Amino acid sequence: MVCAPFSRLARFLFLAVLPTLAGLSGLAGLCPPMAGAAGETVLTIPGTGDSQDLLRLLAERFRRDNPDITVEVPDSVGTTAGLRLVIGGKAELARTARPLRDDEIAAGLTQIVFAAPPVVFAVHPSVTGVKDVTNAQAQAIFAGHVKNWSALGGPDLPVARVCRETPETSRELINAAIPGFEANGCRDQAVAYTTPEAVALVAGHPGAIGYFSLAAMTATNLVPLALDGVAPTLENVGRGSYRLVIPFGLAYKPPLSPAAARFLQFLSGPDALSLMARLGCLPSPVKPAAP
């Protein structure tokens, strides 16, 4: 996994305020910090699937030194749904993979970006011999013009495409970066509705290719591809030569509870920085407002 701060994302480090969005009655079980067994505080963080695995690992590390707080990272409901839960008072923090929108900012939320991993094209490990695609090749693959990996120097194996429909941050970044990609749509492709689903579809089908944040692949053996000769490495993301980058954020409505403030402070501390570094992640250390 590679995560890195990116200069163009700096303006998103501290945003304030989002307009009122309808609550999600079907997810009423998610709620702000509450007391668990023996006075334990449970902090549930719904939202995007892109940062789901990373935050679960960080939550485990946080728990070692904070046994009185359990941070739960439930399965993805998406950035927007997570934000609605915060606005509706059913969660204190939401996982985000995009900047807050103007109407969301008007609702009173603040956002911090704690890391920014690259978005990558990734293939099933059966796709040997293919380590790089050009923008034109990526467009041709998802347009259905490349039907067998042997056309790109890979094995004699049919190409299986996993698509994400907009609005979705990874797809929107690729649409903007690769001419003609947006026109491909999802015709004749498997469609994933969450990032974990996209990862699972690619991981479960020989010959498959998809696109998502590198951080979402931590528990798989999927192979990330270089794009136009630029690998999605820590160094390339940090200096801006690999330009498909997604902001990992946490949004909340001030003031923070003591439990939430402690977790956000942990993300800027040495344990979290060390863990993210070991995972190939260069974080954006930020300090939230006091509770």
N, C-alpha and C positions, 0 to 999 in steps of 0.2 A: 504494500500500500504506500502511496505517496500523497502527502498533504502539504500544502504550503500556502503562506500568505501571498497575496498578489496585489500589486500597487493599485490596480483599478478597482479593487474591492475595498479599499481603505475607507471609502465614504460610508460603507455599510457596517462598520464596526460598532458604532453606536447610533441607532435610529430610535426615534421615539414615537409612538402613537399610531394606532390602527382604528378604522371605523367599525361600528358594530356590525357583526355578521351573525347570522342565525346560528343558534346552538345546535349541537348534534344530539338529539334525544336518544338515538340508538346507541350512543357511547356514554351514557350517563354514569357508567361505572368508573370512568376516569375522573379523578377529583384532585383538588389541591392537597398539599401536605396534610397528613392526618396521623394520629397516633396509632401505632400498631401494638403488638404484644409488648407488655412491660414498658410502656412509654416510648417505644420505637417510633420514629417518624418515617412515613412512606412517601417518597417523592416520585410521582409518575410523570414521565416525559413522553407524550405522544408526538406524532408528526411523521416526517419524511422517512422513507426506508433507506435513503442514501447513507445517512450517518448512523443507522441503527446498530450495526455490528461494532463500529468503533466506540460508540457511547456505551454499549453493553460491557465492553472490555474496560473502559474508563470507570464505569460504575462499580465493577468488581474491585478494581484497585482502590477506589475511594472508600469502599466499605471496610477495607482492612484497618484504616486509621479512624474511621467514623462508624463504629458498630451501632451507634444509636440512630443511624439514618440508612434506610434502604432506598436506593434509586432504581426504579423499575423503568425499563425501556420496552414498551409493548410493540407488537408488530405494527408495520406501517399502516397509517391511515392517510398519508400524504401531508405535505406542508400546510395547505389551506385548511384541511380538517383539524390539524393540530392547533392552528391559530384560532380557529373558531372555538375550540375547547377552552383555550386560555381566555378569550374574550367573554365566553359564557360562564367563567368562574369554575369550570370543571377540571382544570389543570392549571398549574402555575407556570410551567415552562413548556415550550413546544419546540421540537426539532424542525429546523428549516433548511431548505436547500436553494433558497432564492432570497433576494432582497425583499423587504416589506414593500407592499404597494401603497400608493397614496391613500386609498380608502382605508387600508388596514392601519396605517400610521395614525390616521385620524381617530381610531378607536382607543388609543392610549397605550399601545404596546411599544416596548423598546427591544431592540435586537442587538446581540453581539455576534460577531463572526469569530470562531475560535480556530478554524482551519479551513483550507481550501484545496481539496484534492483535485487531480486531473480527471476529466471524463475521457474514457478510452473505448476504442473498439477492442473487444476481447473475444477470443475463440476457444472452442472446446479443445482439449489437449490432443485430440485425434488429428487436428489440423497442423501437421508437422511441415516444416520447411517454409512457412509463411510467418515472417517476423515484422513485416512492415507493409502498410498500404499507403498509396497516395490518395489525395483528396478525390481524384478522378476514379481511382479503383474502388474506393469506399462508396462513391455515388453509384458506380456501375453495379456493385454487389447488391445494394439495396434497391436498385431499380430492376433487378432480376436479369441483367445482361450477363453477369458472371454466374453460371449455374453449377460449375464444378471447380473445386480448389486446384485441380491440375492446371487450369488456365493461368494461375498465379504462381506456379512452381510448387504447389502443394500436392497432397495425395489425390488419388482418383476417388474423390468423395464428393457427393452432392452438397451444395451450399444450403444450409438451413438458416433462415434469417429470423431474428427476434426483434420485433418493432415496438417502439413506444409512441403513442399518439400524443400530440400537443393538447392542452398545455402540460408540459413536462420539461424540467430544466435541462436535462442532458440533451434531449431532442432539440430544444430551442437553440442551445449553444451550437450544435452540429448544423442545424438549418442555417444559422447565421454565418458559419465558417466555411461551409462547402457549397459552392454554387450548384443549384439543381437538386440538392438533397431533399428539400422541403416538398418538392413535387412528387417524390416517390410515394408518399403516403404509406399505408400499411397493407396494400393489396397483395394477396397471396403470401402473407407473412404471418407467423405466430405473433399475437399481440399480448404484451405483458402490461398489466395495469398498475403494478408497483415495481420498484427496483428489485426487492428480493425475488419477486416472481420472474423478472427478466433474467437475473443471475441463475436461478434454478433451471429455467428453460434452456439456457445456453449450456449449463453444466450437465444437463441430463440428455443431451442430444449430440451424438457425434456429427461433426461437420458444421455445428451451429456457430453463429456470430451474433453478437449484440453490442449494445453500448450503454455504459453506466459509469458511475464514479469508481475509481480504482479502490477506494475504501470499502466499497460494497462487496469486494471479491476476497476479503481476507481469509475466509474459511473454505476457499475452493482452490482447485488447481488450474483454473482458467488462465489463458495466456494473453496478456495485454500486448497490443500491437503498437509499434511506432507509427507515427502519422507523418507522411511526407519526410521521412528520414529523421524525425525528432522523437526520441523515446520519452515516455512520460515519467522521467526520473525526477528526484528531489531537486537536483541542480537545474534541470531544464525548466521545471515549473517555477522555481524561485527566481530565475533571471528572466522569465517571460518568453522563452523560446518555444515552450510548449504552451499553447494559448487556450486550450479548452479546459477551463478551470471553473469549479463549482463552489460557491460559498457554503460552508457548514456553519449554521448559526443556531442560537437559542434565543427565543423571543419570550418576553414576559411583560407583565403589567406591574410597574412599580407601585408600592415598595415591595421588595423581596422579603420572603420569610427567612428566618435565620438558616433553615436547612437549605433552601435554594441558594442563598448567598454563599454558604459554605461550599456547595458543589461548584458554583461558578468560579469561586476563588481557587478551588482545587485545580481547575482546568488551566490556570496560569502558574501553578506550582511545579516544583521540580519532579514530583512523581508522575504527574500527567505529561509533562514535557518529555521526560525520559521514556515513558511508554510510547508516546506518539513517535518519538525519534527512532525507537527500536523497530517500529512498524513502518519506517520510512516516511514518517509524517513530520513536516515542519509546521508547527502550529502558529497561530496568531495570538500571542498572550494578551489578554485583556482583563481589566479589573472592573467588575460590575459595581453599580452603586450600592452603598451600604443598605442593609435591610431597614 
